[in-house]
């Protein structure tokens, strides 16, 4: 049972990491567009 919990926790943290990276990429793209617009 504990093995399944450990596996689930590992998968959960992996998904959280992917979501976190995705949000960071999204924000970087968004702010990069704003930055490029304001430079002109």
C-alpha positions as CSV (number, residue, x, y, z in Angstrom):
1,X,0.0,0.0,0.0
2,X,2.7,2.5,0.9
3,X,4.4,1.7,-2.4
4,X,1.3,2.8,-4.3
5,X,1.2,6.0,-2.2
6,X,4.8,6.7,-2.9
7,X,4.2,6.2,-6.6
8,X,1.2,8.5,-6.6
9,X,3.1,11.1,-4.7
10,X,6.0,10.9,-7.2
11,X,3.7,11.2,-10.1
12,X,1.9,14.1,-8.4
13,X,5.2,16.0,-7.8
14,X,6.2,15.3,-11.4
15,X,2.9,16.8,-12.7
16,X,3.3,19.8,-10.4
17,X,6.8,20.4,-11.8
18,X,5.5,20.2,-15.4
19,X,2.7,22.6,-14.5
20,X,5.1,25.0,-12.8
21,X,7.5,25.0,-15.8
22,X,4.5,25.5,-18.1
23,X,3.3,28.5,-16.1
24,X,6.8,30.0,-16.1
25,X,7.2,29.6,-19.8
26,X,3.7,31.1,-20.4
27,X,4.6,34.1,-18.2
28,X,8.0,34.6,-19.8
29,X,6.4,34.6,-23.3
30,X,3.7,37.0,-22.1
31,X,6.2,39.4,-20.5
32,X,8.6,39.1,-23.5
33,X,5.9,40.3,-25.8
34,X,5.2,43.3,-23.5
35,X,8.9,44.0,-23.3
36,X,9.4,43.9,-27.1
37,X,6.3,46.2,-27.6
38,X,7.6,48.7,-25.1
39,X,11.1,48.8,-26.7
40,X,9.8,50.1,-30.0
